[in-house]
Structure formats: structure tokens, C-alpha cells
Amino acid sequence: MTKQRLYLFDTTLRDGQQTPGIDFSVEDKIAIAKLLDEFGIDYVEGGYPGANPTDTAFFQQKRTVRAKFVAFGMTKRAGVSASNDPGLAALVQSTSDAICFVAKSWDYHVRVALGCTNEENLDSIKVSVETAVAAGKEAMVDCEHFFDGFKANPAYALACARTAYDAGARWVVLCDTNGGTQPSEVRAIVETVTAAGIPGEHLGIHAHDDTGQAVANSLAAVEAGVRQIQGTLNGIGERCGNANLISIVPTLSLKPAFADRFETSISAEALTGISRLSRAFDELLNRAPEAQAPYVGASAFATKAGIHASALAKEPATYEHVPPEAVGNRRRVMVSDQGGKANFLAELKRRGIDVPKDDHRLDALIAVVKEREASGYAYEGADASFELLARKMLHGLPEFFNVTSFRCMVERRFDANGQLKTVSEAIVKVMVDGEEKMSVAEGHGPVNALDIALRKDLGKYQNEIGDLELADFKVRILNGGTEAITRVLIESHDSSGARWWTVGVSENIIDASFQALMDSIIYKLMKNRDMAGLVAAE
């Protein structure tokens, strides 16, 4: 049986830009458009040309090679002809392949937001679509608030969709703009729309995530007949976000309920790059990837309990709904005080560390890990620190350098301008090849000062850590009071794209931070020599 085609529409650069704290530059938009185009998305919506300088500059030239480049904008204003509407002119004159018009489909919004009659709104939809088609553009209409509008006035919501379709729109997109519609409602309403004479091959879905069901609503719409799905990378968007294409695409490709009936533009080979795409986008946003993100998160195929790890070792399908390799992710069997010997053996093997199951050193390692985790360490979230500990206990570690002492001072004082200022200074003494080196540094806080001082002069190893950067720093107080035990987790990365986590625990937050910093640098030096980092490099 021939599979039906589903079309993927990305609105990261337009609707995703409504996310609080996100403001794409032209360069950001160019980079993201390239990622989407290379991945295989059908439509890339770039923004609203003419609405702001960034989008206007972005649309000065076409930014995609394979994907259709889409401009977004409003239908023409009521009472103004198409030729005299500057917004419509900007859309038609842009370098886009297609235009996505946003149109009111809830009579309440027509009256309150637009301030025109229902008939004038229908005329604006009709004329706008016809103008785009006449200009050689593929036209589509986002029927804003369609589901709420349908529940309030089904006849008028359907009239808006039907007007767009009859005028020549390639896609009529049904929008759950407020994000409050339930999957059962989406399915029933879409079926009503198709029964009213608008073919599913011309219908799309645009879902928001205000009830956490944007992905479910999108898939329900597909089952009911729509053939275009709109969403964003990692589900970004205003309020609670949009439908997450990073979750939708693997579901369509790997779950028989969809894969047996439909095909998309994303090949099996391209799908293996979806984890990399998700992380690259987070990197561009300068934020840490969501560990528990479906399919692509670091914990998506991780297991912690010993009984689960034992079953995974025998047959991965016992605890994995899809093979992690299919989405470019990997299996993780985490080591912790809840894990048994199977967890440790699996993790050590994956890191290239061979040890017999009955080796007493393995029992000693397990005992140390469990003892340390009881005192506050968290190796399940600090893969690099675990690997260093394992290698040290099982085979030994080279001594690149030795920190003989460090001191950190925080001084609060008035500067020459009379402004109150807090200054942090650190002094670190390091022994490298029998030669003691002392480094002094100021920083934004004591940890930053220590980091700068520690990495200021490592002798012959200095050039090796030039691309080492700290990406995240997390502090957790493990018990109450000012004498509490503190756990510090540090995330690091280098120019190869590898990321790793290290941990330190102490009654002193500075000492805990220094432990994690030391582990990060030693791991980097080990990685440079192919003595560690097999996991981080994946």
C-alpha cells in the first residue's frame, strides 16, 4: 500500500521567537535555517518581513536550498485594497517561496481584535490568498483560534477555512492558539472539517502546549486527516511553547501506528542526526539541553536500577521503546548507590575499561561509589568524575600535575569612585615536572577566580586546555544550616563538541568547586590522549 505524505513545517524562527528570553539575530536565523534545511524539513517559516529590521534583513535573500522558504504576515486590512496594503506588499515582494497568512477564525476575535464585520474578514482572507497565488507564491492560511472559534461558532470557523481553500490556499492550518483543546476534541473537529469538504491533503495543524498536549494534539490531527504539521525545535514558543518537532518526527518515523501509513521528508539516515540537531539548537541558545527530553535527552535511554540494567544487558528492548541509535542517542546504564554489578560492568565496558566480573577491584570500586554517594556525591550526573575514579582504582591515573595549595580571598570595599565593589582573588600553587608554579587571578566570584588561576599556567599542558570551557555550574545544599554539606556539579565542553560533568562534595563550597574543577581539567588531559572520553565523544 502506498504511504501518504506528511509535510513538516517549522516555525522556530517566527513563533519560536516569541519565547521569553529569546531574541534571534540575523546571523542566528541564518544558522538555524541552515540546520533545518539540511535536516530535511519541508517548510521553514522565517518571520515577518517588514515588521522589524531583523526579519526584513533576513528576507533580503532566500535562506534555504531544499526547504520552501516561508514569509509570515497578516491578511490585508478590511476596507483597504490589496494594492494599497503595505503589509501585503512586503509579503508578496519578499524572497519567499510561500506566504503563510494569519487570519481570524473566531467571530469573537473578528469583532474585538479586528473591529470589522465577519464578511469583511472573509473578504480579506480571499483577496490575500488570491494575491499571493497571482504573484507565484504558495499560499497558506493559519486559521488563528480555530478550535475555540469552532466551539463558539462552528459555521463561521468553517466559513473561514472554506474561504481560504476555495481561494487557492495550498494549506489551511487549524490553530489551537490558546493551547487548551484536548486530543479528543481536535480529532472530532478535524473530522468535521474534512466532512465539510476541505480535503485532509490541504489541512495542517498548529498546536500550542499550554496543557502539555501539543504533540498529542498534533498526532490526533494527523489520525483525523491533516497532512501538514507545524512545530518548533525543542518545542520553544510563547507561553508554554509549541508542538515539539523533535518529539513528533521520531514518532512519525518509528512508531508503526504512523510509520506504516505515512512517510515524511526525513530519511532514516537523517533521523540519526536529530539528537545532534536538538543539542546544536540548545547550544545556539546558550542553554543546557533538557536531560529528560523524549528521544534526544541524555536520560532518554538511561536506566539506574540494577534489575533494569541486568535486563538491558540481556535484551535492550526490555526497557527501550525504540533503539537509541535510530535517533542518534545512546544507551546509558547509570552508576549509583541503587545500581548493581551489572550497571558498573556495562558502564565500564562502554568506556573501554576491561575488568573481570569476579575481580576484587570491581567490588572495591562499587563499595567506594556507594560510600561516596552516601556522603553526597552523585556519579549518575557526573560521568567524567566516575570515569576518573574507576580508572584510578582499576588501572591507575597518570599524574599530570599536583596542586600543592590554593587560597581564595573575597574582599568588599569601595573603589576610587566611591562605588561598593566585591573582589575575589585566588592563588594556586601547582607542581608540574618537579617545578612549582604559582598563579594569581581575580574573577567574578571565588570559583571563577580559582578556575582562572588554576588554568593560568600548567606548564607543558597549558596549550591543551585552551579550548576547555565551563558550560554550567550547579550547587546543591544537601542538609540545612551554614555548616551544610555542599555538592557542586560542573559541566564542561571543548572544541570537539564533547561535554562532560564532574562533581565535588565538601562542607566548604570553594573546596567542593575546586574538586570538580580539578576533575574537569584532568579528564580533558586524559581525553586528549585517548585515555578517556569515549562516552563524551559520542
Salt bridges, closest charged atoms under 4 A:
ASP15 OD2 - ARG14 NH2 3.85
ASP15 OD2 - HIS206 NE2 2.89
ASP15 OD2 - HIS208 NE2 3.38
ASP42 OD1 - ARG5 NH2 2.87
GLU45 OE1 - ARG14 NE 3.13
ASP55 OD1 - LYS29 NZ 2.48
ASP85 OD2 - ARG77 NE 3.69
ASP97 OD2 - LYS62 NZ 3.20
ASP123 OD2 - LYS76 NZ 3.93
GLU130 OE2 - LYS126 NZ 2.99
GLU138 OE1 - LYS68 NZ 2.50
ASP142 OD2 - ARG14 NH2 3.99
GLU144 OE1 - LYS104 NZ 2.77
ASP148 OD1 - LYS151 NZ 3.90
ASP166 OD1 - ARG162 NE 3.23
GLU185 OE2 - LYS151 NZ 3.57
ASP210 OD2 - ARG239 NE 2.74
GLU223 OE1 - ARG187 NH2 2.75
GLU238 OE2 - ARG239 NH1 3.75
ASP282 OD1 - ARG287 NE 2.66
GLU283 OE1 - ARG499 NH1 2.47
GLU320 OE2 - ARG331 NE 2.51
GLU347 OE2 - ARG350 NH2 2.68
GLU347 OE1 - ARG351 NH2 2.92
ASP359 OD1 - HIS360 ND1 3.67
ASP359 OD2 - ARG361 NH2 2.82
ASP363 OD1 - LYS341 NZ 3.07
GLU380 OE1 - LYS304 NZ 2.60
GLU387 OE1 - ARG351 NH1 2.87
GLU387 OE2 - ARG391 NE 2.97
GLU411 OE1 - ARG413 NH1 2.89
ASP433 OD2 - LYS460 NZ 3.12
GLU435 OE2 - LYS437 NZ 3.48
ASP451 OD1 - ARG455 NE 2.92
GLU464 OE2 - ARG529 NH2 2.61
ASP467 OD1 - LYS524 NZ 3.06
GLU469 OE1 - HIS493 NE2 3.85
ASP472 OD2 - LYS474 NZ 3.88
GLU491 OE2 - ARG499 NE 2.54
ASP494 OD2 - LYS524 NZ 2.97
ASP494 OD2 - LYS527 NZ 2.79
GLU538 OE1 - ARG330 NE 3.11
GLU538 OE1 - ARG350 NH1 3.69
